Every structure is written in structure tokens, then in C-alpha cells.
């Protein structure tokens, strides 16, 4: 079998999915996050800043980005609902905690998803173009080694055969895929939260159990930023084909995260120490809130993403694929499947009667 390789390496700028409005939104988010962080540091130096207030300040930029996302995407009905519901709750004198949760779920989650989609646009083709020649180059850069490690790429697979689905059609929310994303987020979020909250030093700073939901909810708001940027690799089934079994890029990063979860033993050690040093009701309440808020925030973020943001990203990613791979990477010439050539186009056919009559004379 003869194989011909056709190489056409697109420039990184040609593959960029970032739009002007994405750059502006990301800049606003970074500036607001830096401003909130700086304010938090200054307040911590000159005042006795409460941990709950500090966490609220860090997650506040999501509210700003959420409002921008509502306006830029034209979701005016959703924006009206997101404003009128918290306002109505305020005038009904509902507890401030419920008002806070409602505002962050309806506005903050949209901001989280908006930032996550920008991260998707930044990393999607950067990862694909990096993986394409990962097992071909003699020497990889530090970044290329990092990408290969994170996606757990086998060393004996031809990475040039990377491909994806081009005709993704959604008739609704993909609940099976959403369940996988939620389980991924649940594992990451719960582990990170227990590392923070079950740490005895952190627990000593918590005096009032009623403040626990604020701590948990504020931290969980950042979990979709870790999970959602990788969902397009699952949605578009980005894979490296082979003669035996295709390698899924999304499954690769999941496997890496499972390996990195080995230090989870420390999580259980933190829990045991916290149980010994703190009230058991405190610890179990934190764990329960972690589970509930994690599932709530990630479920809301997934619904918002699949309903309002995924289609635009997928269309842009598929359109850019023609830039990334204008012709097939590999063409194979082989006789194994040639079969009968009589039906090939251009093959002349003649009636056998055109050959005339044949007389066979027997001589004795």
C-alpha cells in the first residue's frame, strides 16, 4: 500500500475563533476581576474583611459579564426575567441569601458560560493544531509536551489522522452528554471544595454556620470554567483515527484528570481531621451544600450553554475546519479494494455481436 502525505499547516491567526466582542468581554472580565481582587487585598489590610464578603467580591465579575452576554446575544426576554425576578424578591423582603442565589443563578451563570465559551474559542484549534504533529516531531516544545500529557495521547498513534464530526445537529438538550459533563464537574468541584473547606485552618475561620452557603456557592461558580472549555471535544467527537480503535481526545483529558485525582487521599485526611477538630454537623453541612450547589450551578450552566451558546461555537469551529484541513491529510493508493473495473466511468463497452461470427472448422 502506498501512502501520500499532504501537509498544509495553517497559521495560528487563521484558525482563531476569537471575535472582537470576545476580546472586549474577556478584557472587561480580567479588569473587573483584578479590581475586585485588589479591593479585597486592600480591605484585608486595612479592615477585618469577612471571608464571605471576599468570596462574593471575587465572583462579582460574573454578574457584569452576564449582563453583557444578555445584551450582546439579544436575549432580551431572559434579561428582563433576570432583572424582574430578583427585584420582585427584594420588594417581597425575602432573605438576602435567597436573593443572592437567585441573582447569581440567573445572571452570574450566564457570565460563567460566556467566559467559558471564550476559553473554548481560545483553546480548541490551538489544541488540535498542537496534537496534529505531536507524534511526528523529533522534539516537542514545553507547551506541546504539556498538551500531550493533558490529553494522554498514546505515543504509537499517528496524530496526523485527527478529525471531527462536521454535521452536528441538536434537536434539544443532549441530556446524556450533559450528565457526563455534570459528573465531570461534580468530581472536580467536590474535590476542590473539600480541599478548601475541610482544611482545618479554613474551618477555624468559620464561626457562623449560616455563612456556609455563601462560601460554597461563591467557590462553585468557578467550577464551570474548568469543565465547559473541554466540552466541544466531546460534542464534535474530536478523535484520532486508526486501523483498530479511534482515540477520543475528550476521553484522553478525562483519563488524565482521573490520574491526577490520586491525591484525593488527602481529601479524606482533611475530612477526618475536620471531624476531629470541628463539629460534625458543620462538616456534614459543608459536604451536603457542596454537592447540592455544585450540581445546581453546573446544571444551570449546562442548560444555558447548550441552549444559547453551543450552536454558535460549533458553526464557527466547523467553518474553520476547511482552513485547518482544506484537503485530506492522507490519501491511500491500494489494490486491495479495486474489485471489478467494468463499472468504472470512462470504460468503453461493446456488444459482442460487433466482433462478427466465428466459425470453428475441425480438421481430421
C-alpha positions in Angstrom: 0.0 0.0 0.0 1.3 3.4 -1.0 0.5 6.4 1.2 0.9 10.0 0.2 1.0 12.7 2.8 -0.3 16.1 2.1 0.7 18.8 4.6 -0.8 22.2 4.9 -0.1 23.9 8.2 -2.4 26.8 8.7 -1.2 29.8 10.6 -2.5 30.2 14.2 -4.1 33.5 13.4 -6.1 31.8 10.5 -7.5 29.3 13.0 -8.5 31.8 15.7 -12.2 31.6 16.7 -12.0 34.7 18.9 -14.2 37.6 17.8 -13.8 41.3 18.6 -16.6 41.2 21.1 -15.0 38.2 22.8 -11.8 40.1 23.3 -13.7 43.0 24.7 -15.7 40.8 27.1 -12.6 39.0 28.2 -10.8 42.3 28.9 -13.7 43.5 30.9 -13.8 40.3 32.9 -10.0 40.4 33.6 -10.1 44.1 34.6 -13.1 43.7 36.9 -11.6 40.6 38.5 -8.3 42.4 39.1 -10.1 45.4 40.5 -12.1 43.1 42.9 -9.0 41.2 43.9 -7.1 44.4 44.6 -10.0 45.8 46.6 -10.2 42.6 48.6 -6.4 42.8 49.4 -6.7 46.5 50.5 -9.7 45.8 52.6 -8.0 42.8 54.2 -5.0 45.0 55.1 -6.9 48.0 56.5 -10.1 46.3 57.8 -11.2 42.9 59.1 -12.6 41.6 55.9 -15.0 38.7 56.2 -14.3 35.6 54.1 -17.8 35.6 52.8 -17.6 39.1 51.5 -14.2 38.4 50.0 -15.6 35.4 48.0 -18.6 37.5 46.9 -16.2 40.2 45.6 -14.2 37.7 43.5 -17.3 36.1 41.9 -19.0 39.5 41.3 -17.4 40.0 37.8 -19.6 37.1 36.5 -22.6 39.3 37.1 -21.1 42.1 34.9 -20.2 39.7 32.2 -23.6 38.0 32.4 -25.3 41.4 31.8 -23.0 42.0 28.8 -23.8 38.5 27.4 -27.5 39.0 27.7 -27.3 42.3 25.7 -24.7 41.1 23.1 -26.7 37.9 22.3 -30.0 39.7 22.2 -31.7 37.6 24.9 -33.9 40.4 25.9 -36.7 38.3 27.4 -34.2 36.4 29.5 -32.6 39.7 30.6 -36.0 41.1 31.6 -36.8 38.0 33.6 -33.3 38.0 35.2 -33.9 41.6 36.4 -37.6 41.4 37.4 -37.3 38.2 39.5 -34.6 39.4 41.9 -36.3 42.8 42.1 -39.6 41.2 43.0 -37.9 39.1 45.6 -36.3 42.2 47.1 -39.6 44.0 47.5 -41.1 40.9 49.0 -38.5 41.1 51.7 -37.1 37.6 51.1 -33.9 36.7 52.9 -30.8 38.3 51.4 -29.2 34.9 50.9 -32.1 33.7 48.6 -31.9 37.0 46.7 -28.1 36.5 46.2 -28.6 32.9 45.0 -31.3 33.9 42.5 -29.3 36.8 41.0 -26.2 34.6 40.6 -28.1 31.7 39.1 -30.0 33.9 36.6 -27.2 36.4 35.7 -23.9 35.0 37.1 -24.3 31.6 35.4 -24.7 33.3 32.1 -21.5 35.2 32.8 -19.7 32.0 33.7 -20.8 30.3 30.5 -19.9 33.4 28.4 -16.3 33.3 29.8 -16.2 29.5 29.3 -17.1 29.9 25.6 -14.4 32.5 25.1 -11.9 30.0 26.6 -13.3 27.3 24.2 -12.6 29.6 21.3 -9.1 30.2 22.6 -8.0 26.6 23.1 -10.0 24.5 20.6 -7.8 24.8 17.4 -4.7 25.5 19.5 -5.1 22.1 21.0 -6.0 20.4 17.7 -3.1 22.0 15.7 -0.7 21.1 18.6 -1.8 17.5 18.6 -1.7 17.1 14.8 2.1 16.7 14.7 2.7 15.7 18.3 3.9 12.2 17.5 5.7 13.2 14.3 8.1 15.9 15.5 11.5 14.8 16.8 11.5 17.4 19.6 8.5 18.9 21.3 8.3 22.3 22.9 7.4 22.6 26.6 3.8 23.6 25.7 3.5 20.7 23.2 4.6 18.3 25.9 2.1 19.8 28.3 -0.8 19.3 25.7 0.3 15.7 25.0 0.3 15.0 28.8 -3.0 16.6 29.5 -4.8 14.8 26.7 -3.0 11.5 27.4 -2.1 10.9 23.8 -0.6 7.4 23.1 2.9 7.6 21.6 2.2 4.9 19.0 -0.7 6.6 17.2 -0.4 8.7 14.0 -1.7 12.1 15.3 -2.0 13.4 11.7 -5.2 11.5 11.4 -7.0 13.8 13.8 -10.6 14.6 12.7 -14.0 15.5 14.0 -17.7 15.5 13.1 -18.8 18.2 10.7 -22.6 17.8 10.8 -23.6 18.2 14.5 -27.4 18.6 14.7 -29.2 19.2 18.0 -32.9 18.6 18.4 -32.8 19.7 22.1 -30.6 19.5 25.1 -28.3 16.4 24.9 -29.1 15.1 28.4 -26.6 12.2 28.2 -23.8 14.5 27.3 -24.9 16.9 29.9 -24.9 14.1 32.5 -21.3 13.3 31.6 -20.3 17.0 31.9 -22.1 17.2 35.3 -20.4 14.1 36.6 -17.0 15.6 35.5 -17.8 18.9 37.2 -19.1 17.1 40.3 -15.8 15.2 40.7 -13.7 18.3 40.1 -15.8 20.7 42.1 -16.3 18.4 45.1 -12.6 17.6 45.3 -11.6 21.2 45.1 -14.2 22.4 47.6 -13.3 19.7 50.2 -9.6 20.7 49.8 -10.6 24.3 50.8 -13.4 23.9 53.2 -12.3 20.8 55.1 -8.8 22.2 55.7 -8.7 22.7 59.5 -7.2 26.2 59.1 -10.1 27.2 56.8 -12.7 25.6 59.2 -11.3 27.6 62.1 -12.2 30.8 60.3 -15.9 29.8 60.0 -17.9 30.8 63.1 -21.4 31.0 61.9 -22.8 28.0 60.0 -25.3 30.3 58.2 -22.4 31.8 56.3 -21.5 28.4 54.8 -23.8 28.6 51.7 -22.2 31.8 50.7 -18.7 30.3 50.9 -19.8 27.2 48.9 -21.8 28.9 46.2 -19.1 31.6 45.6 -16.4 28.9 45.0 -18.7 26.6 43.0 -19.3 29.5 40.5 -15.8 28.9 39.2 -16.2 25.2 38.5 -17.8 25.5 35.0 -14.7 27.4 34.0 -12.7 24.2 34.5 -15.2 21.9 32.8 -17.0 23.7 30.0 -13.9 24.6 27.9 -13.4 20.9 27.0 -17.0 20.0 26.1 -16.6 20.8 22.3 -14.1 18.0 22.0 -16.9 15.7 23.2 -19.7 17.4 21.2 -17.7 17.4 17.9 -16.2 13.9 18.7 -12.6 15.1 18.1 -10.6 11.9 17.6 -7.5 10.4 16.1 -8.5 7.6 13.8 -6.5 4.4 13.5 -6.9 0.9 11.9 -8.0 -0.5 15.3 -9.7 1.9 17.7 -10.1 5.6 17.4 -8.6 7.7 20.2 -11.1 10.2 21.7 -9.4 13.5 22.7 -12.0 14.2 25.3 -11.6 10.8 26.9 -7.9 11.5 27.0 -8.2 14.5 29.2 -10.7 12.7 31.4 -8.2 9.9 31.9 -5.5 12.4 32.8 -7.8 14.1 35.4 -8.6 10.7 36.9 -4.9 10.0 37.3 -4.4 13.4 38.9 -7.2 12.6 41.3 -4.8 10.2 43.1 -4.1 12.8 45.8 -7.8 12.5 46.8 -6.5 10.6 49.8 -5.5 13.9 51.2 -9.1 15.0 50.9 -10.3 12.2 53.2 -7.5 13.0 55.6 -8.7 16.6 55.7 -12.2 15.3 56.4 -11.1 13.1 59.2 -9.1 15.9 60.8 -12.0 18.3 60.4 -14.3 15.8 62.0 -12.0 15.5 65.0 -11.5 19.3 65.4 -14.8 20.7 64.3 -18.5 20.0 64.9 -19.7 17.0 62.9 -22.8 19.0 61.9 -20.5 21.7 60.5 -18.5 19.3 58.4 -21.5 17.3 57.1 -23.4 20.5 56.3 -20.5 21.7 54.2 -20.3 18.5 52.3 -24.0 18.5 51.6 -24.0 22.1 50.5 -21.0 21.3 48.2 -22.9 18.5 46.5 -26.2 20.5 46.1 -24.7 23.8 44.9 -22.2 22.1 42.6 -25.0 20.2 40.8 -27.3 23.3 40.8 -24.7 25.6 39.3 -23.3 23.1 36.8 -26.8 22.0 35.7 -27.9 25.7 35.1 -24.6 26.4 33.3 -25.0 23.4 31.0 -28.6 24.2 30.1 -27.6 27.8 29.3 -24.6 26.6 27.2 -26.4 24.0 25.2 -29.5 26.2 24.5 -27.9 29.6 23.7 -24.1 29.2 23.1 -23.1 25.9 21.7 -24.6 26.3 18.2 -22.6 29.5 17.5 -19.4 27.9 18.6 -20.0 24.7 16.6 -20.8 26.7 13.4 -17.6 28.7 13.7 -15.5 25.6 14.5 -16.8 23.7 11.5 -16.3 26.7 9.2 -12.6 27.0 10.3 -12.0 23.3 9.7 -11.8 24.0 6.0 -8.9 26.3 6.8 -7.2 23.8 9.1 -7.7 20.8 6.8 -8.6 22.0 3.2 -7.6 18.6 1.8 -7.4 15.2 3.4 -4.2 14.7 5.3 -3.6 11.2 4.0 -4.6 9.6 0.7 -4.1 5.9 0.3 -3.5 4.1 -3.0 -4.1 0.4 -2.7 -5.3 -2.5 -4.9 -7.0 -4.3 -2.0 -10.4 -2.9 -2.8 -10.2 -2.4 -6.5 -12.9 -5.1 -7.3 -14.4 -5.3 -10.8 -13.4 -2.4 -13.1 -16.2 -2.8 -15.7 -18.3 -0.2 -13.9 -15.6 2.4 -13.7 -16.5 5.7 -15.6 -15.0 6.0 -19.0 -14.6 2.3 -19.6 -15.9 1.5 -23.1 -18.4 -1.3 -23.6 -19.2 -3.1 -26.9 -21.8 -5.5 -28.0 -20.2 -8.9 -28.5 -22.0 -9.2 -31.9 -19.8 -6.4 -33.2 -16.9 -9.0 -33.2 -18.6 -10.9 -36.1 -19.3 -14.6 -36.5 -16.7 -17.2 -35.6 -16.6 -20.4 -37.5 -14.8 -23.3 -36.0 -13.6 -25.8 -38.6 -12.4 -29.2 -37.4 -9.7 -30.8 -39.5 -9.2 -34.5 -39.4 
